[in-house]
Amino acid sequence: MTLLWVFGAVELELVMNMFANHYLLTALGWVAGPYIKRWFYRIRRSCEVRKEKEVQGEKGISPPAHSTV
């Protein structure tokens, strides 16, 4: 019977840790999510701009003078 109590306590501890980690990761996702999204958007956009410049260079089209990209 004592062994059953020990296993129950260990299992309860594991379940509690699992829920604590879940809530911690959820809170971290809410806080850091927008920053991570913005970071990935910037990387993707810089790659798109680089490809556009390469294509324009191949076609011999110069970008507009007011272009900041």
PyMOL commands that place a pseudoatom at each C-alpha (Angstrom):
pseudoatom trace, name=CA, resn=MET, resi=1, chain=A, elem=C, hetatm=0, pos=[0.000, 0.000, 0.000]
pseudoatom trace, name=CA, resn=THR, resi=2, chain=A, elem=C, hetatm=0, pos=[2.868, 2.362, 0.854]
pseudoatom trace, name=CA, resn=LEU, resi=3, chain=A, elem=C, hetatm=0, pos=[4.431, 1.682, -2.530]
pseudoatom trace, name=CA, resn=LEU, resi=4, chain=A, elem=C, hetatm=0, pos=[1.148, 2.691, -4.168]
pseudoatom trace, name=CA, resn=TRP, resi=5, chain=A, elem=C, hetatm=0, pos=[1.210, 5.992, -2.255]
pseudoatom trace, name=CA, resn=VAL, resi=6, chain=A, elem=C, hetatm=0, pos=[4.789, 6.643, -3.364]
pseudoatom trace, name=CA, resn=PHE, resi=7, chain=A, elem=C, hetatm=0, pos=[3.937, 5.976, -7.012]
pseudoatom trace, name=CA, resn=GLY, resi=8, chain=A, elem=C, hetatm=0, pos=[0.849, 8.171, -6.712]
pseudoatom trace, name=CA, resn=ALA, resi=9, chain=A, elem=C, hetatm=0, pos=[2.886, 11.027, -5.228]
pseudoatom trace, name=CA, resn=VAL, resi=10, chain=A, elem=C, hetatm=0, pos=[5.537, 10.717, -7.944]
pseudoatom trace, name=CA, resn=GLU, resi=11, chain=A, elem=C, hetatm=0, pos=[2.914, 10.644, -10.669]
pseudoatom trace, name=CA, resn=LEU, resi=12, chain=A, elem=C, hetatm=0, pos=[1.117, 13.634, -9.165]
pseudoatom trace, name=CA, resn=GLU, resi=13, chain=A, elem=C, hetatm=0, pos=[4.429, 15.524, -9.049]
pseudoatom trace, name=CA, resn=LEU, resi=14, chain=A, elem=C, hetatm=0, pos=[5.071, 14.721, -12.718]
pseudoatom trace, name=CA, resn=VAL, resi=15, chain=A, elem=C, hetatm=0, pos=[1.586, 15.861, -13.712]
pseudoatom trace, name=CA, resn=MET, resi=16, chain=A, elem=C, hetatm=0, pos=[1.969, 19.084, -11.714]
pseudoatom trace, name=CA, resn=ASN, resi=17, chain=A, elem=C, hetatm=0, pos=[5.339, 19.780, -13.361]
pseudoatom trace, name=CA, resn=MET, resi=18, chain=A, elem=C, hetatm=0, pos=[3.833, 19.121, -16.769]
pseudoatom trace, name=CA, resn=PHE, resi=19, chain=A, elem=C, hetatm=0, pos=[1.035, 21.658, -16.159]
pseudoatom trace, name=CA, resn=ALA, resi=20, chain=A, elem=C, hetatm=0, pos=[3.461, 24.195, -14.693]
pseudoatom trace, name=CA, resn=ASN, resi=21, chain=A, elem=C, hetatm=0, pos=[5.678, 23.888, -17.756]
pseudoatom trace, name=CA, resn=HIS, resi=22, chain=A, elem=C, hetatm=0, pos=[2.642, 24.199, -20.012]
pseudoatom trace, name=CA, resn=TYR, resi=23, chain=A, elem=C, hetatm=0, pos=[1.519, 27.430, -18.337]
pseudoatom trace, name=CA, resn=LEU, resi=24, chain=A, elem=C, hetatm=0, pos=[5.072, 28.782, -18.293]
pseudoatom trace, name=CA, resn=LEU, resi=25, chain=A, elem=C, hetatm=0, pos=[5.487, 28.103, -22.016]
pseudoatom trace, name=CA, resn=THR, resi=26, chain=A, elem=C, hetatm=0, pos=[2.061, 29.582, -22.736]
pseudoatom trace, name=CA, resn=ALA, resi=27, chain=A, elem=C, hetatm=0, pos=[2.937, 32.775, -20.866]
pseudoatom trace, name=CA, resn=LEU, resi=28, chain=A, elem=C, hetatm=0, pos=[6.300, 32.904, -22.609]
pseudoatom trace, name=CA, resn=GLY, resi=29, chain=A, elem=C, hetatm=0, pos=[4.545, 32.478, -25.948]
pseudoatom trace, name=CA, resn=TRP, resi=30, chain=A, elem=C, hetatm=0, pos=[2.164, 35.352, -25.208]
pseudoatom trace, name=CA, resn=VAL, resi=31, chain=A, elem=C, hetatm=0, pos=[5.027, 37.636, -24.229]
pseudoatom trace, name=CA, resn=ALA, resi=32, chain=A, elem=C, hetatm=0, pos=[7.696, 36.652, -26.758]
pseudoatom trace, name=CA, resn=GLY, resi=33, chain=A, elem=C, hetatm=0, pos=[5.424, 35.615, -29.632]
pseudoatom trace, name=CA, resn=PRO, resi=34, chain=A, elem=C, hetatm=0, pos=[4.998, 39.038, -31.281]
pseudoatom trace, name=CA, resn=TYR, resi=35, chain=A, elem=C, hetatm=0, pos=[8.749, 39.712, -31.097]
pseudoatom trace, name=CA, resn=ILE, resi=36, chain=A, elem=C, hetatm=0, pos=[9.591, 36.333, -32.633]
pseudoatom trace, name=CA, resn=LYS, resi=37, chain=A, elem=C, hetatm=0, pos=[6.979, 36.886, -35.356]
pseudoatom trace, name=CA, resn=ARG, resi=38, chain=A, elem=C, hetatm=0, pos=[8.414, 40.308, -36.176]
pseudoatom trace, name=CA, resn=TRP, resi=39, chain=A, elem=C, hetatm=0, pos=[11.926, 38.845, -36.290]
pseudoatom trace, name=CA, resn=PHE, resi=40, chain=A, elem=C, hetatm=0, pos=[10.880, 36.113, -38.740]
pseudoatom trace, name=CA, resn=TYR, resi=41, chain=A, elem=C, hetatm=0, pos=[8.987, 38.654, -40.851]
pseudoatom trace, name=CA, resn=ARG, resi=42, chain=A, elem=C, hetatm=0, pos=[12.091, 40.844, -41.112]
pseudoatom trace, name=CA, resn=ILE, resi=43, chain=A, elem=C, hetatm=0, pos=[14.240, 37.884, -42.172]
pseudoatom trace, name=CA, resn=ARG, resi=44, chain=A, elem=C, hetatm=0, pos=[11.685, 36.789, -44.775]
pseudoatom trace, name=CA, resn=ARG, resi=45, chain=A, elem=C, hetatm=0, pos=[11.274, 40.324, -46.092]
pseudoatom trace, name=CA, resn=SER, resi=46, chain=A, elem=C, hetatm=0, pos=[15.035, 40.865, -46.385]
pseudoatom trace, name=CA, resn=CYS, resi=47, chain=A, elem=C, hetatm=0, pos=[15.293, 37.640, -48.402]
pseudoatom trace, name=CA, resn=GLU, resi=48, chain=A, elem=C, hetatm=0, pos=[12.452, 38.777, -50.690]
pseudoatom trace, name=CA, resn=VAL, resi=49, chain=A, elem=C, hetatm=0, pos=[14.111, 42.157, -51.206]
pseudoatom trace, name=CA, resn=ARG, resi=50, chain=A, elem=C, hetatm=0, pos=[17.426, 40.501, -52.003]
pseudoatom trace, name=CA, resn=LYS, resi=51, chain=A, elem=C, hetatm=0, pos=[15.722, 38.268, -54.596]
pseudoatom trace, name=CA, resn=GLU, resi=52, chain=A, elem=C, hetatm=0, pos=[13.924, 41.272, -56.124]
pseudoatom trace, name=CA, resn=LYS, resi=53, chain=A, elem=C, hetatm=0, pos=[17.246, 43.114, -56.451]
pseudoatom trace, name=CA, resn=GLU, resi=54, chain=A, elem=C, hetatm=0, pos=[18.847, 40.081, -58.102]
pseudoatom trace, name=CA, resn=VAL, resi=55, chain=A, elem=C, hetatm=0, pos=[15.966, 39.796, -60.596]
pseudoatom trace, name=CA, resn=GLN, resi=56, chain=A, elem=C, hetatm=0, pos=[16.096, 43.519, -61.373]
pseudoatom trace, name=CA, resn=GLY, resi=57, chain=A, elem=C, hetatm=0, pos=[19.864, 43.280, -61.873]
pseudoatom trace, name=CA, resn=GLU, resi=58, chain=A, elem=C, hetatm=0, pos=[19.425, 40.380, -64.296]
pseudoatom trace, name=CA, resn=LYS, resi=59, chain=A, elem=C, hetatm=0, pos=[16.820, 42.315, -66.316]
pseudoatom trace, name=CA, resn=GLY, resi=60, chain=A, elem=C, hetatm=0, pos=[18.953, 45.462, -66.305]
pseudoatom trace, name=CA, resn=ILE, resi=61, chain=A, elem=C, hetatm=0, pos=[16.278, 47.445, -64.477]
pseudoatom trace, name=CA, resn=SER, resi=62, chain=A, elem=C, hetatm=0, pos=[17.663, 49.965, -62.034]
pseudoatom trace, name=CA, resn=PRO, resi=63, chain=A, elem=C, hetatm=0, pos=[15.622, 50.613, -58.890]
pseudoatom trace, name=CA, resn=PRO, resi=64, chain=A, elem=C, hetatm=0, pos=[13.921, 54.018, -58.556]
pseudoatom trace, name=CA, resn=ALA, resi=65, chain=A, elem=C, hetatm=0, pos=[16.106, 56.834, -57.194]
pseudoatom trace, name=CA, resn=HIS, resi=66, chain=A, elem=C, hetatm=0, pos=[13.863, 57.348, -54.148]
pseudoatom trace, name=CA, resn=SER, resi=67, chain=A, elem=C, hetatm=0, pos=[13.957, 53.668, -53.199]
pseudoatom trace, name=CA, resn=THR, resi=68, chain=A, elem=C, hetatm=0, pos=[15.274, 53.063, -49.696]
pseudoatom trace, name=CA, resn=VAL, resi=69, chain=A, elem=C, hetatm=0, pos=[15.447, 49.301, -50.121]
for i in range(1, 69): cmd.bond("trace and resi %d" % i, "trace and resi %d" % (i + 1))
show_as sticks, trace
zoom trace
